[in-house]
């Protein structure tokens, strides 16, 4: 558990990770044709987080739809994601920074994290196979952690989705969420992420109850946390990833809303039991 939690002060209970959804990258169908403009958007969002009391930030190529699997991710994705990570790091030099590359670009995310000085990645398909909207996903724990060792990136925490959103888990329906999470723990995950069925969908309270207190690695909420439901999650998890709720409309593809971030972090401060400090 220590690899993830030691990124934060001991006084930070349940750190909150804010998302930066990067505009479509070069080579993808929705790319706007101006990468420098995309970098300006990324820097603007990083500045918004800098003026908040967010605990960590994660970058993700969410707009690169339709996604391809790792074998089809080109070198341009790794190169541009690294540039984005470096730009965010310039704005947020002391904030823990994570990377996710969709879909299943787990070794690519590790390479970006190593090059740009990021502290964690979010991975798909760590244990057990499943069917995602981009196709069949093979488990990757063995190859991924060997790759982490080979590039001397042991300090980068690998946070892993279990029974993840936007996927069918029919082939493993005889395995419970807890059994899947325990398998991830056994295979040296640094933390497991539970989600609703899709982006922005809340985690079922029963799913979190099934894992709470039963693992020796952190359990994080990976979708659907809002100002209205965070108090249900807070005592039972060790981290919360927030994307959609921080956007102006509550939709993942909208702009970040500073007021939504501040309101959420104010509530988190109340749940932690100390006074909210806005660092604007």
Secondary structure, 3 states (H helix, E strand, C coil): CHHHHCCCCCCCCCEEEEEEECCCCCCCCCCCCCHHHHHHHHHHHHHHHHCCCCCEEEEECCCCCCCCCHHHCCHHHHHHHHHHHHHHHHHCCCCEEEEECCCCCHHHHHHHHHHHCCCEEEECCCCCCEEECCEEECCCHHHHHHHHHHCCCCCCEEEEECCCCCEECHHHCCCCHHHHHHHHHHCCCCEEEECCCCCCCCCCHHHHHHHCCCCCCEEEECCCCCCCCHHHHHCCCCEEEECHHHECCCCCCCCECHHHHHHHHHHHHHHHCCCCCCCC
